Amino acid sequence: MLGNFIFKQRKKNNLTQEFLASKIGVSRPTYVQVEQDERDLTISEAQKMASVFNMSLEELLSGNKKEIEIDFGEGKNKKTVKPEMRIVMPRANVKKFKEVLMYLLEKVGARPNIGETAIYKLLYFIDFDYYERYEEQLIGATYIKNHFGPTPVEFKKITDQMIAKGEIEKIKSNYLRHEQKKYLPRRTVDLKVLSAQEIQHIDEVLARLAWKNAAELSDYSHSDTPWRVHKMGEKISYETVFYRDNDHSVRNYEDEL
């Protein structure tokens, strides 16, 4: 039943009935009727709902979200996450991901505005700003366009590994009356994994953006060219950073003329 599928997706994404009702433009009582299969969604409402859940309209209406594999190049421990692509992340990149995350948490993780969603966006700007500036990967994570902004696909699996090893701790807190997922570092960052150039770059991104809350970071990422030119659920191409506007570009192209 579609209502039950929507209910499960809402719980999976930790969303409230009030939030989804506002996103599809109905009252909460009307939304409750949808979950209870007492009211059908209009096409417009269904399209908005699918966007929130980061799936196609077909997947929503069929109640069947397609799954694919993530392989971290370890020969095992694969995880299904997103449709129609296979993602391979080399071990070296996994190590870089972990140490960049540890560095980020040590620097700004204790701030009340830095929850999981804010971390997603900071990692995105660390990665994409570095690629624009130096034309090479820093972490090289895979980012997907979803309703809340760019999301690093590998994040959950890597953080689950780190939690299991006691490297970080995941806690829940409240910020601006909303529940927030936070991560606390339980070891020091291995700075040998990061170059001086990479550390300087991360510091610059954090100084520029880490004071913003999750909503502000999402809004800023939504106006960035790499997010705007892709469809919902698509893998975001690093090459699109070279088409950024002046509000997002971190490279001085005039100096290269």
Secondary structure per residue as TSV (DSSP state, phi and psi in degrees):
chain	resnum	aa	ss	phi	psi
A	1	M	-	360.0	138.0
A	2	L	H	-62.2	-40.5
A	3	G	H	-59.3	-42.2
A	4	N	H	-67.9	-37.9
A	5	F	H	-62.8	-43.7
A	6	I	H	-63.9	-41.6
A	7	F	H	-58.1	-46.5
A	8	K	H	-65.1	-39.8
A	9	Q	H	-66.4	-37.7
A	10	R	H	-63.7	-44.7
A	11	K	H	-65.9	-41.2
A	12	K	H	-60.5	-35.0
A	13	N	T	-97.0	6.5
A	14	N	T	55.9	45.6
A	15	L	-	-106.5	152.6
A	16	T	-	-94.2	159.9
A	17	Q	H	-62.2	-38.1
A	18	E	H	-62.2	-41.1
A	19	F	H	-63.7	-50.1
A	20	L	H	-65.1	-37.5
A	21	A	H	-59.8	-43.8
A	22	S	H	-66.1	-35.0
A	23	K	H	-69.9	-32.7
A	24	I	H	-99.0	-0.9
A	25	G	T	81.0	35.2
A	26	V	-	-129.9	169.4
A	27	S	-	-77.2	162.2
A	28	R	H	-61.2	-45.3
A	29	P	H	-57.5	-36.9
A	30	T	H	-67.6	-40.1
A	31	Y	H	-62.9	-41.2
A	32	V	H	-57.4	-38.0
A	33	Q	H	-62.0	-35.0
A	34	V	H	-64.5	-48.1
A	35	E	H	-63.4	-29.0
A	36	Q	T	-92.3	9.6
A	37	D	T	57.4	32.4
A	38	E	S	-100.5	-6.1
A	39	R	S	-148.6	136.5
A	40	D	-	-85.0	150.5
A	41	L	-	-78.4	143.4
A	42	T	-	-74.5	166.5
A	43	I	H	-60.6	-42.9
A	44	S	H	-61.6	-44.1
A	45	E	H	-64.6	-41.0
A	46	A	H	-65.2	-38.7
A	47	Q	H	-63.4	-41.8
A	48	K	H	-66.4	-40.2
A	49	M	H	-63.5	-44.7
A	50	A	H	-60.9	-39.1
A	51	S	H	-62.2	-43.3
A	52	V	H	-61.3	-39.9
A	53	F	T	-85.3	2.3
A	54	N	T	58.6	50.1
A	55	M	S	-143.8	168.6
A	56	S	-	-79.0	162.8
A	57	L	H	-61.3	-39.7
A	58	E	H	-60.4	-43.0
A	59	E	H	-64.4	-40.9
A	60	L	H	-63.1	-50.4
A	61	L	H	-68.6	-27.5
A	62	S	H	-86.2	-13.0
A	63	G	T	66.5	32.3
A	64	N	-	-144.7	98.8
A	65	K	-	-84.8	123.6
A	66	K	-	-67.4	147.5
A	67	E	-	-126.1	151.4
A	68	I	-	-139.7	-173.1
A	69	E	E	-106.1	143.8
A	70	I	E	-113.5	131.1
A	71	D	E	-125.6	119.8
A	72	F	-	-88.5	22.7
A	73	G	S	70.3	20.7
A	74	E	S	-103.8	-0.9
A	75	G	S	79.8	-4.5
A	76	K	S	-159.2	-173.0
A	77	N	-	56.5	46.3
A	78	K	-	-81.6	153.5
A	79	K	E	-136.1	133.8
A	80	T	E	-86.2	134.3
A	81	V	-	-141.0	-46.5
A	82	K	S	-136.3	155.3
A	83	P	T	-76.2	149.5
A	84	E	T	61.7	33.6
A	85	M	-	-161.1	151.8
A	86	R	-	-117.2	125.7
A	87	I	E	-111.0	126.8
A	88	V	E	-118.2	125.1
A	89	M	-	-118.7	114.9
A	90	P	-	-59.9	156.5
A	91	R	H	-57.8	-37.8
A	92	A	H	-60.9	-39.2
A	93	N	H	-70.4	-35.0
A	94	V	H	-61.9	-44.3
A	95	K	H	-60.7	-44.5
A	96	K	H	-62.8	-42.2
A	97	F	H	-56.9	-48.3
A	98	K	H	-60.8	-44.2
A	99	E	H	-74.7	-33.5
A	100	V	H	-64.7	-42.6
A	101	L	H	-62.9	-44.6
A	102	M	H	-60.7	-42.2
A	103	Y	H	-63.2	-45.3
A	104	L	H	-59.4	-45.3
A	105	L	H	-65.7	-39.5
A	106	E	H	-63.9	-38.1
A	107	K	H	-78.7	-46.3
A	108	V	H	-133.6	-1.3
A	109	G	T	-60.9	-25.8
A	110	A	T	-80.3	-12.0
A	111	R	S	-64.7	141.7
A	112	P	T	-63.2	-23.8
A	113	N	T	-85.7	-7.8
A	114	I	-	-97.9	88.5
A	115	G	-	-106.6	-169.1
A	116	E	H	-58.6	-44.4
A	117	T	H	-64.4	-40.4
A	118	A	H	-64.8	-38.0
A	119	I	H	-62.3	-42.5
A	120	Y	H	-51.1	-49.4
A	121	K	H	-71.2	-37.3
A	122	L	H	-64.0	-41.2
A	123	L	H	-63.0	-40.4
A	124	Y	H	-59.8	-48.8
A	125	F	H	-70.2	-33.6
A	126	I	H	-59.5	-46.9
A	127	D	H	-69.4	-50.9
A	128	F	H	-76.2	-33.9
A	129	D	H	-65.7	-39.5
A	130	Y	H	-63.9	-41.4
A	131	Y	H	-65.5	-40.1
A	132	E	H	-64.8	-41.0
A	133	R	H	-74.5	-42.2
A	134	Y	H	-115.1	-6.2
A	135	E	S	58.3	36.8
A	136	E	S	-150.9	161.4
A	137	Q	-	-78.0	146.2
A	138	L	S	-97.9	-73.8
A	139	I	S	-87.2	-47.3
A	140	G	-	78.5	29.5
A	141	A	-	-70.3	163.5
A	142	T	-	-98.9	124.9
A	143	Y	E	-113.5	135.3
A	144	I	E	-110.7	140.2
A	145	K	E	-78.2	120.1
A	146	N	E	-132.4	-177.8
A	147	H	T	-59.4	-34.1
A	148	F	T	-93.6	2.5
A	149	G	E	118.5	-174.5
A	150	P	E	-63.9	134.3
A	151	T	E	-125.6	126.1
A	152	P	E	-73.3	115.7
A	153	V	T	-60.6	-36.8
A	154	E	T	-78.1	-7.9
A	155	F	H	-56.4	-50.0
A	156	K	H	-63.5	-45.1
A	157	K	H	-64.7	-43.0
A	158	I	H	-66.0	-44.3
A	159	T	H	-68.1	-34.1
A	160	D	H	-60.5	-41.8
A	161	Q	H	-62.8	-42.7
A	162	M	H	-68.1	-37.2
A	163	I	H	-64.9	-43.9
A	164	A	H	-62.1	-32.2
A	165	K	T	-88.6	-0.6
A	166	G	T	75.7	19.4
A	167	E	S	-81.0	-34.1
A	168	I	E	-136.9	163.6
A	169	E	E	-126.1	135.4
A	170	K	E	-101.7	127.9
A	171	I	E	-132.1	165.7
A	172	K	E	-113.1	139.4
A	173	S	E	-142.8	-177.7
A	174	N	E	-121.5	135.6
A	175	Y	E	-140.1	122.8
A	176	L	T	53.6	42.0
A	177	R	T	68.2	16.0
A	178	H	E	-118.5	143.4
A	179	E	E	-68.4	139.6
A	180	Q	E	-133.4	137.5
A	181	K	E	-94.7	124.8
A	182	K	E	-121.3	157.7
A	183	Y	E	-125.1	131.4
A	184	L	E	-112.6	133.5
A	185	P	E	-73.1	137.6
A	186	R	S	-118.6	10.4
A	187	R	S	-151.9	167.9
A	188	T	-	-85.8	155.1
A	189	V	-	-71.1	144.3
A	190	D	-	-89.7	94.3
A	191	L	G	-69.8	-13.9
A	192	K	G	-66.1	-21.7
A	193	V	G	-76.5	-22.2
A	194	L	S	-109.9	138.0
A	195	S	-	-80.0	164.1
A	196	A	H	-59.8	-39.1
A	197	Q	H	-62.8	-42.5
A	198	E	H	-66.5	-41.4
A	199	I	H	-63.7	-43.8
A	200	Q	H	-61.2	-41.3
A	201	H	H	-62.7	-47.0
A	202	I	H	-60.6	-43.4
A	203	D	H	-58.9	-40.0
A	204	E	H	-66.4	-42.2
A	205	V	H	-64.3	-43.9
A	206	L	H	-65.6	-40.3
A	207	A	H	-63.9	-33.1
A	208	R	H	-82.7	-33.5
A	209	L	H	-123.2	-18.7
A	210	A	T	-70.2	-9.4
A	211	W	T	-83.2	-13.5
A	212	K	S	-77.6	149.5
A	213	N	-	-85.7	178.5
A	214	A	H	-60.2	-41.7
A	215	A	H	-65.7	-40.9
A	216	E	H	-67.3	-40.5
A	217	L	H	-65.8	-39.3
A	218	S	H	-62.9	-45.2
A	219	D	H	-60.7	-42.1
A	220	Y	H	-65.8	-40.6
A	221	S	H	-69.5	-32.5
A	222	H	H	-66.2	-25.7
A	223	S	T	-92.5	0.8
A	224	D	S	-82.3	138.9
A	225	T	H	-53.1	-46.3
A	226	P	H	-56.3	-35.7
A	227	W	H	-75.5	-41.3
A	228	R	H	-67.5	-33.6
A	229	V	T	-87.0	-1.3
A	230	H	S	-108.0	156.5
A	231	K	-	-84.6	157.3
A	232	M	T	-57.8	130.6
A	233	G	T	90.6	-8.1
A	234	E	-	-79.4	152.6
A	235	K	B	-71.4	131.8
A	236	I	-	-85.9	125.2
A	237	S	-	-79.0	130.7
A	238	Y	G	-62.6	-30.6
A	239	E	G	-63.1	-21.1
A	240	T	G	-72.1	-9.2
A	241	V	G	-63.7	-22.8
A	242	F	G	-78.2	3.0
A	243	Y	G	-115.9	17.7
A	244	R	-	-67.4	157.4
A	245	D	-	-87.6	178.6
A	246	N	T	-67.3	-24.8
A	247	D	T	-73.4	-19.0
A	248	H	T	-118.2	-23.3
A	249	S	-	-66.7	138.4
A	250	V	-	-114.4	9.0
A	251	R	S	-115.5	134.5
A	252	N	-	-91.4	94.1
A	253	Y	G	-71.8	-23.2
A	254	E	G	-65.4	-32.8
A	255	D	G	-68.1	-15.8
A	256	E	G	-93.1	-6.2
A	257	L	-	-78.3	360.0
